[in-house]
Amino acid sequence: MSRFFTIKKKNKGSQKKPLFIIVSKNSFKKAVERNKVKRRIRSIIKPLEKELRFDITIIPNKEFLEKKAEDAKKEIVYTFKHERIIL
């Protein structure tokens, strides 16, 4: 878990898709911001998709958009390794 997002993991195949991104209107008021967050997360996870050991749901919070893209990538990869979502 990170202070910039929450990750929920389930057994592989238990969700229709291996990745869900939930972006709340309460955290991001404008649709442009919500879409930007989703695009950023998808671009970070795309190269890691084959390594995923679980189906995951990511819920970012307000601070996620304030982070630089490179810092967000490092944070996601570190959290995935720490939680053993990827090897």
N, CA, C and O atoms as CSV, one atom per row, in Angstrom:
chain,resi,resn,atom,element,x,y,z
A,1,MET,N,N,0.839,-1.182,0.000
A,1,MET,CA,C,0.000,0.000,0.000
A,1,MET,C,C,0.884,1.246,0.000
A,1,MET,O,O,1.956,1.272,0.606
A,2,SER,N,N,0.428,2.228,-0.663
A,2,SER,CA,C,1.150,3.476,-0.790
A,2,SER,C,C,0.261,4.598,-0.290
A,2,SER,O,O,-0.953,4.426,-0.173
A,3,ARG,N,N,0.849,5.736,0.003
A,3,ARG,CA,C,-0.003,6.846,0.430
A,3,ARG,C,C,-0.622,7.560,-0.764
A,3,ARG,O,O,-1.454,8.450,-0.591
A,4,PHE,N,N,-0.223,7.178,-1.975
A,4,PHE,CA,C,-0.757,7.794,-3.186
A,4,PHE,C,C,-1.853,6.959,-3.844
A,4,PHE,O,O,-2.598,7.471,-4.679
A,5,PHE,N,N,-1.958,5.698,-3.485
A,5,PHE,CA,C,-2.990,4.834,-4.054
A,5,PHE,C,C,-3.187,3.618,-3.167
A,5,PHE,O,O,-2.346,3.292,-2.330
A,6,THR,N,N,-4.322,2.954,-3.371
A,6,THR,CA,C,-4.637,1.709,-2.671
A,6,THR,C,C,-4.718,0.604,-3.713
A,6,THR,O,O,-5.246,0.802,-4.808
A,7,ILE,N,N,-4.192,-0.553,-3.363
A,7,ILE,CA,C,-4.244,-1.702,-4.265
A,7,ILE,C,C,-5.026,-2.817,-3.588
A,7,ILE,O,O,-4.787,-3.152,-2.428
A,8,LYS,N,N,-5.959,-3.382,-4.335
A,8,LYS,CA,C,-6.676,-4.573,-3.872
A,8,LYS,C,C,-6.335,-5.687,-4.843
A,8,LYS,O,O,-6.419,-5.503,-6.058
A,9,LYS,N,N,-5.951,-6.837,-4.319
A,9,LYS,CA,C,-5.598,-7.943,-5.204
A,9,LYS,C,C,-6.504,-9.137,-4.956
A,9,LYS,O,O,-6.919,-9.416,-3.831
A,10,LYS,N,N,-6.795,-9.835,-6.059
A,10,LYS,CA,C,-7.627,-11.041,-6.011
A,10,LYS,C,C,-6.923,-12.128,-6.814
A,10,LYS,O,O,-6.019,-11.843,-7.599
A,11,ASN,N,N,-7.335,-13.356,-6.618
A,11,ASN,CA,C,-6.747,-14.458,-7.373
A,11,ASN,C,C,-6.909,-14.228,-8.867
A,11,ASN,O,O,-7.923,-13.698,-9.323
A,12,LYS,N,N,-5.907,-14.628,-9.611
A,12,LYS,CA,C,-5.921,-14.438,-11.060
A,12,LYS,C,C,-7.136,-15.143,-11.665
A,12,LYS,O,O,-7.404,-16.305,-11.361
A,13,GLY,N,N,-7.867,-14.427,-12.524
A,13,GLY,CA,C,-9.045,-14.988,-13.174
A,13,GLY,C,C,-10.346,-14.745,-12.428
A,13,GLY,O,O,-11.412,-15.127,-12.912
A,14,SER,N,N,-10.282,-14.111,-11.251
A,14,SER,CA,C,-11.509,-13.887,-10.487
A,14,SER,C,C,-12.252,-12.630,-10.939
A,14,SER,O,O,-13.420,-12.449,-10.597
A,15,GLN,N,N,-11.592,-11.767,-11.700
A,15,GLN,CA,C,-12.223,-10.580,-12.260
A,15,GLN,C,C,-12.323,-10.754,-13.767
A,15,GLN,O,O,-11.611,-11.572,-14.350
A,16,LYS,N,N,-13.206,-9.987,-14.401
A,16,LYS,CA,C,-13.337,-10.075,-15.855
A,16,LYS,C,C,-12.079,-9.600,-16.554
A,16,LYS,O,O,-11.703,-10.135,-17.597
A,17,LYS,N,N,-11.422,-8.589,-15.980
A,17,LYS,CA,C,-10.181,-8.051,-16.528
A,17,LYS,C,C,-9.106,-8.124,-15.448
A,17,LYS,O,O,-9.426,-8.093,-14.260
A,18,PRO,N,N,-7.844,-8.221,-15.842
A,18,PRO,CA,C,-6.788,-8.314,-14.827
A,18,PRO,C,C,-6.503,-6.999,-14.112
A,18,PRO,O,O,-5.870,-6.997,-13.057
A,19,LEU,N,N,-6.968,-5.868,-14.678
A,19,LEU,CA,C,-6.688,-4.571,-14.076
A,19,LEU,C,C,-7.935,-3.692,-14.079
A,19,LEU,O,O,-8.564,-3.486,-15.117
A,20,PHE,N,N,-8.278,-3.182,-12.905
A,20,PHE,CA,C,-9.334,-2.195,-12.773
A,20,PHE,C,C,-8.732,-0.950,-12.144
A,20,PHE,O,O,-7.928,-1.035,-11.216
A,21,ILE,N,N,-9.127,0.202,-12.657
A,21,ILE,CA,C,-8.687,1.471,-12.087
A,21,ILE,C,C,-9.945,2.232,-11.691
A,21,ILE,O,O,-10.791,2.535,-12.532
A,22,ILE,N,N,-10.057,2.535,-10.410
A,22,ILE,CA,C,-11.215,3.261,-9.900
A,22,ILE,C,C,-10.749,4.658,-9.514
A,22,ILE,O,O,-9.930,4.825,-8.610
A,23,VAL,N,N,-11.280,5.659,-10.210
A,23,VAL,CA,C,-10.921,7.048,-9.939
A,23,VAL,C,C,-12.187,7.775,-9.488
A,23,VAL,O,O,-13.134,7.927,-10.259
A,24,SER,N,N,-12.194,8.212,-8.257
A,24,SER,CA,C,-13.375,8.805,-7.642
A,24,SER,C,C,-13.586,10.264,-8.053
A,24,SER,O,O,-12.632,11.026,-8.207
A,25,LYS,N,N,-14.841,10.627,-8.226
A,25,LYS,CA,C,-15.177,12.031,-8.483
A,25,LYS,C,C,-14.873,12.892,-7.269
A,25,LYS,O,O,-14.606,14.086,-7.405
A,26,ASN,N,N,-14.912,12.303,-6.094
A,26,ASN,CA,C,-14.606,13.057,-4.883
A,26,ASN,C,C,-13.142,13.490,-4.860
A,26,ASN,O,O,-12.822,14.576,-4.377
A,27,SER,N,N,-12.266,12.655,-5.373
A,27,SER,CA,C,-10.843,12.975,-5.385
A,27,SER,C,C,-10.452,13.848,-6.565
A,27,SER,O,O,-9.644,14.766,-6.424
A,28,PHE,N,N,-11.026,13.561,-7.736
A,28,PHE,CA,C,-10.696,14.285,-8.962
A,28,PHE,C,C,-11.992,14.834,-9.556
A,28,PHE,O,O,-12.770,14.087,-10.149
A,29,LYS,N,N,-12.220,16.107,-9.401
A,29,LYS,CA,C,-13.490,16.728,-9.801
A,29,LYS,C,C,-13.696,16.741,-11.311
A,29,LYS,O,O,-14.806,16.507,-11.791
A,30,LYS,N,N,-12.625,17.015,-12.063
A,30,LYS,CA,C,-12.751,17.159,-13.514
A,30,LYS,C,C,-12.488,15.833,-14.218
A,30,LYS,O,O,-11.612,15.061,-13.828
A,31,ALA,N,N,-13.269,15.592,-15.263
A,31,ALA,CA,C,-13.102,14.359,-16.039
A,31,ALA,C,C,-11.728,14.300,-16.686
A,31,ALA,O,O,-11.167,13.217,-16.852
A,32,VAL,N,N,-11.187,15.445,-17.048
A,32,VAL,CA,C,-9.854,15.500,-17.648
A,32,VAL,C,C,-8.817,14.930,-16.681
A,32,VAL,O,O,-7.930,14.180,-17.089
A,33,GLU,N,N,-8.932,15.284,-15.405
A,33,GLU,CA,C,-8.005,14.777,-14.390
A,33,GLU,C,C,-8.177,13.274,-14.201
A,33,GLU,O,O,-7.195,12.537,-14.117
A,34,ARG,N,N,-9.429,12.822,-14.135
A,34,ARG,CA,C,-9.680,11.385,-13.952
A,34,ARG,C,C,-9.104,10.581,-15.112
A,34,ARG,O,O,-8.479,9.541,-14.901
A,35,ASN,N,N,-9.313,11.059,-16.333
A,35,ASN,CA,C,-8.787,10.358,-17.508
A,35,ASN,C,C,-7.266,10.371,-17.539
A,35,ASN,O,O,-6.643,9.386,-17.934
A,36,LYS,N,N,-6.667,11.479,-17.126
A,36,LYS,CA,C,-5.201,11.577,-17.088
A,36,LYS,C,C,-4.620,10.555,-16.117
A,36,LYS,O,O,-3.622,9.899,-16.417
A,37,VAL,N,N,-5.248,10.425,-14.958
A,37,VAL,CA,C,-4.788,9.452,-13.961
A,37,VAL,C,C,-4.891,8.033,-14.516
A,37,VAL,O,O,-3.960,7.241,-14.373
A,38,LYS,N,N,-6.012,7.713,-15.143
A,38,LYS,CA,C,-6.194,6.369,-15.711
A,38,LYS,C,C,-5.162,6.077,-16.791
A,38,LYS,O,O,-4.581,4.992,-16.823
A,39,ARG,N,N,-4.929,7.052,-17.683
A,39,ARG,CA,C,-3.931,6.864,-18.752
A,39,ARG,C,C,-2.543,6.662,-18.174
A,39,ARG,O,O,-1.785,5.815,-18.647
A,40,ARG,N,N,-2.208,7.436,-17.156
A,40,ARG,CA,C,-0.882,7.328,-16.534
A,40,ARG,C,C,-0.692,5.948,-15.898
A,40,ARG,O,O,0.359,5.328,-16.057
A,41,ILE,N,N,-1.698,5.479,-15.187
A,41,ILE,CA,C,-1.593,4.172,-14.530
A,41,ILE,C,C,-1.506,3.056,-15.567
A,41,ILE,O,O,-0.693,2.142,-15.428
A,42,ARG,N,N,-2.341,3.125,-16.607
A,42,ARG,CA,C,-2.295,2.090,-17.652
A,42,ARG,C,C,-0.939,2.054,-18.345
A,42,ARG,O,O,-0.418,0.975,-18.626
A,43,SER,N,N,-0.361,3.220,-18.623
A,43,SER,CA,C,0.935,3.254,-19.304
A,43,SER,C,C,2.049,2.686,-18.424
A,43,SER,O,O,3.017,2.124,-18.937
A,44,ILE,N,N,1.921,2.827,-17.118
A,44,ILE,CA,C,2.919,2.273,-16.196
A,44,ILE,C,C,2.778,0.759,-16.106
A,44,ILE,O,O,3.781,0.047,-16.066
A,45,ILE,N,N,1.551,0.262,-16.075
A,45,ILE,CA,C,1.310,-1.165,-15.844
A,45,ILE,C,C,1.401,-1.989,-17.122
A,45,ILE,O,O,1.659,-3.191,-17.053
A,46,LYS,N,N,1.198,-1.380,-18.278
A,46,LYS,CA,C,1.200,-2.117,-19.551
A,46,LYS,C,C,2.422,-3.032,-19.711
A,46,LYS,O,O,2.244,-4.207,-20.032
A,47,PRO,N,N,3.657,-2.547,-19.501
A,47,PRO,CA,C,4.815,-3.443,-19.649
A,47,PRO,C,C,4.896,-4.529,-18.568
A,47,PRO,O,O,5.591,-5.529,-18.749
A,48,LEU,N,N,4.199,-4.341,-17.461
A,48,LEU,CA,C,4.251,-5.292,-16.348
A,48,LEU,C,C,3.132,-6.326,-16.389
A,48,LEU,O,O,3.107,-7.238,-15.563
A,49,GLU,N,N,2.201,-6.196,-17.344
A,49,GLU,CA,C,0.999,-7.041,-17.372
A,49,GLU,C,C,1.290,-8.532,-17.365
A,49,GLU,O,O,0.605,-9.290,-16.679
A,50,LYS,N,N,2.285,-8.959,-18.109
A,50,LYS,CA,C,2.594,-10.389,-18.194
A,50,LYS,C,C,3.171,-10.935,-16.888
A,50,LYS,O,O,3.122,-12.141,-16.644
A,51,GLU,N,N,3.717,-10.054,-16.051
A,51,GLU,CA,C,4.310,-10.467,-14.784
A,51,GLU,C,C,3.301,-10.496,-13.635
A,51,GLU,O,O,3.616,-11.000,-12.557
A,52,LEU,N,N,2.104,-9.969,-13.845
A,52,LEU,CA,C,1.120,-9.903,-12.764
A,52,LEU,C,C,0.724,-11.298,-12.298
A,52,LEU,O,O,0.414,-12.175,-13.104
A,53,ARG,N,N,0.740,-11.484,-10.993
A,53,ARG,CA,C,0.374,-12.778,-10.414
A,53,ARG,C,C,-1.050,-12.761,-9.868
A,53,ARG,O,O,-1.577,-13.804,-9.482
A,54,PHE,N,N,-1.680,-11.581,-9.833
A,54,PHE,CA,C,-3.021,-11.416,-9.297
A,54,PHE,C,C,-3.814,-10.497,-10.217
A,54,PHE,O,O,-3.235,-9.774,-11.028
A,55,ASP,N,N,-5.128,-10.525,-10.093
A,55,ASP,CA,C,-5.979,-9.490,-10.679
A,55,ASP,C,C,-5.972,-8.343,-9.679
A,55,ASP,O,O,-6.118,-8.568,-8.478
A,56,ILE,N,N,-5.803,-7.115,-10.161
A,56,ILE,CA,C,-5.671,-6.004,-9.232
A,56,ILE,C,C,-6.655,-4.880,-9.539
A,56,ILE,O,O,-7.097,-4.689,-10.672
A,57,THR,N,N,-6.973,-4.150,-8.481
A,57,THR,CA,C,-7.771,-2.937,-8.569
A,57,THR,C,C,-6.940,-1.833,-7.931
A,57,THR,O,O,-6.467,-1.981,-6.804
A,58,ILE,N,N,-6.762,-0.735,-8.641
A,58,ILE,CA,C,-5.982,0.390,-8.131
A,58,ILE,C,C,-6.925,1.569,-7.913
A,58,ILE,O,O,-7.716,1.924,-8.787
A,59,ILE,N,N,-6.822,2.167,-6.729
A,59,ILE,CA,C,-7.635,3.330,-6.388
A,59,ILE,C,C,-6.686,4.466,-6.008
A,59,ILE,O,O,-6.201,4.511,-4.877
A,60,PRO,N,N,-6.414,5.386,-6.941
A,60,PRO,CA,C,-5.509,6.498,-6.625
A,60,PRO,C,C,-6.227,7.581,-5.823
A,60,PRO,O,O,-7.451,7.701,-5.875
A,61,ASN,N,N,-5.441,8.373,-5.076
A,61,ASN,CA,C,-6.020,9.510,-4.366
A,61,ASN,C,C,-5.474,10.814,-4.945
A,61,ASN,O,O,-4.729,10.783,-5.925
A,62,LYS,N,N,-5.822,11.939,-4.367
A,62,LYS,CA,C,-5.496,13.252,-4.918
A,62,LYS,C,C,-4.002,13.453,-5.162
A,62,LYS,O,O,-3.617,14.042,-6.172
A,63,GLU,N,N,-3.173,12.980,-4.270
A,63,GLU,CA,C,-1.732,13.210,-4.369
A,63,GLU,C,C,-1.107,12.510,-5.579
A,63,GLU,O,O,-0.019,12.886,-6.013
A,64,PHE,N,N,-1.777,11.508,-6.119
A,64,PHE,CA,C,-1.212,10.774,-7.252
A,64,PHE,C,C,-0.976,11.684,-8.454
A,64,PHE,O,O,0.048,11.564,-9.126
A,65,LEU,N,N,-1.895,12.575,-8.728
A,65,LEU,CA,C,-1.784,13.468,-9.880
A,65,LEU,C,C,-0.670,14.500,-9.685
A,65,LEU,O,O,-0.114,15.007,-10.660
A,66,GLU,N,N,-0.349,14.806,-8.438
A,66,GLU,CA,C,0.702,15.780,-8.150
A,66,GLU,C,C,2.102,15.199,-8.344
A,66,GLU,O,O,3.068,15.947,-8.498
A,67,LYS,N,N,2.215,13.881,-8.337
A,67,LYS,CA,C,3.520,13.234,-8.524
A,67,LYS,C,C,3.932,13.291,-9.985
A,67,LYS,O,O,3.087,13.274,-10.880
A,68,LYS,N,N,5.228,13.358,-10.219
A,68,LYS,CA,C,5.737,13.267,-11.583
A,68,LYS,C,C,5.531,11.846,-12.077
A,68,LYS,O,O,5.465,10.912,-11.277
A,69,ALA,N,N,5.429,11.678,-13.382
A,69,ALA,CA,C,5.156,10.359,-13.962
A,69,ALA,C,C,6.232,9.347,-13.571
A,69,ALA,O,O,5.914,8.199,-13.259
A,70,GLU,N,N,7.490,9.758,-13.584
A,70,GLU,CA,C,8.591,8.843,-13.242
A,70,GLU,C,C,8.516,8.415,-11.779
A,70,GLU,O,O,8.760,7.251,-11.459
A,71,ASP,N,N,8.183,9.344,-10.897
A,71,ASP,CA,C,8.039,9.012,-9.475
A,71,ASP,C,C,6.854,8.077,-9.243
A,71,ASP,O,O,6.925,7.163,-8.421
A,72,ALA,N,N,5.773,8.313,-9.967
A,72,ALA,CA,C,4.597,7.447,-9.850
A,72,ALA,C,C,4.944,6.030,-10.305
A,72,ALA,O,O,4.527,5.053,-9.684
A,73,LYS,N,N,5.708,5.925,-11.389
A,73,LYS,CA,C,6.109,4.608,-11.888
A,73,LYS,C,C,6.953,3.876,-10.855
A,73,LYS,O,O,6.722,2.696,-10.593
A,74,LYS,N,N,7.924,4.559,-10.270
A,74,LYS,CA,C,8.772,3.941,-9.244
A,74,LYS,C,C,7.938,3.464,-8.061
A,74,LYS,O,O,8.155,2.372,-7.536
A,75,GLU,N,N,6.987,4.289,-7.651
A,75,GLU,CA,C,6.131,3.950,-6.507
A,75,GLU,C,C,5.279,2.713,-6.797
A,75,GLU,O,O,5.149,1.834,-5.945
A,76,ILE,N,N,4.698,2.646,-7.998
A,76,ILE,CA,C,3.861,1.497,-8.359
A,76,ILE,C,C,4.697,0.228,-8.456
A,76,ILE,O,O,4.305,-0.808,-7.920
A,77,VAL,N,N,5.831,0.291,-9.123
A,77,VAL,CA,C,6.683,-0.892,-9.264
A,77,VAL,C,C,7.176,-1.359,-7.895
A,77,VAL,O,O,7.174,-2.558,-7.614
A,78,TYR,N,N,7.597,-0.427,-7.044
A,78,TYR,CA,C,8.057,-0.791,-5.699
A,78,TYR,C,C,6.936,-1.477,-4.915
A,78,TYR,O,O,7.157,-2.509,-4.282
A,79,THR,N,N,5.737,-0.900,-4.960
A,79,THR,CA,C,4.602,-1.471,-4.226
A,79,THR,C,C,4.227,-2.845,-4.763
A,79,THR,O,O,3.934,-3.758,-3.991
A,80,PHE,N,N,4.237,-2.996,-6.087
A,80,PHE,CA,C,3.938,-4.306,-6.680
A,80,PHE,C,C,4.941,-5.355,-6.220
A,80,PHE,O,O,4.555,-6.479,-5.900
A,81,LYS,N,N,6.199,-5.009,-6.184
A,81,LYS,CA,C,7.222,-5.968,-5.736
A,81,LYS,C,C,7.080,-6.248,-4.257
A,81,LYS,O,O,7.199,-7.397,-3.833
A,82,HIS,N,N,6.828,-5.220,-3.464
A,82,HIS,CA,C,6.691,-5.384,-2.014
A,82,HIS,C,C,5.488,-6.249,-1.660
A,82,HIS,O,O,5.546,-7.052,-0.729
A,83,GLU,N,N,4.401,-6.082,-2.403
A,83,GLU,CA,C,3.171,-6.861,-2.168
A,83,GLU,C,C,3.194,-8.196,-2.915
A,83,GLU,O,O,2.235,-8.965,-2.849
A,84,ARG,N,N,4.270,-8.462,-3.612
A,84,ARG,CA,C,4.460,-9.693,-4.403
A,84,ARG,C,C,3.398,-9.876,-5.487
A,84,ARG,O,O,2.956,-10.990,-5.772
A,85,ILE,N,N,3.006,-8.756,-6.076
A,85,ILE,CA,C,2.078,-8.804,-7.201
A,85,ILE,C,C,2.850,-9.166,-8.457
A,85,ILE,O,O,2.342,-9.857,-9.341
A,86,ILE,N,N,4.093,-8.686,-8.522
A,86,ILE,CA,C,5.027,-9.116,-9.578
A,86,ILE,C,C,6.281,-9.628,-8.888
A,86,ILE,O,O,6.518,-9.346,-7.714
A,87,LEU,N,N,7.074,-10.378,-9.627
A,87,LEU,CA,C,8.315,-10.905,-9.051
A,87,LEU,C,C,9.464,-9.965,-9.260
A,87,LEU,O,O,10.583,-10.254,-8.837
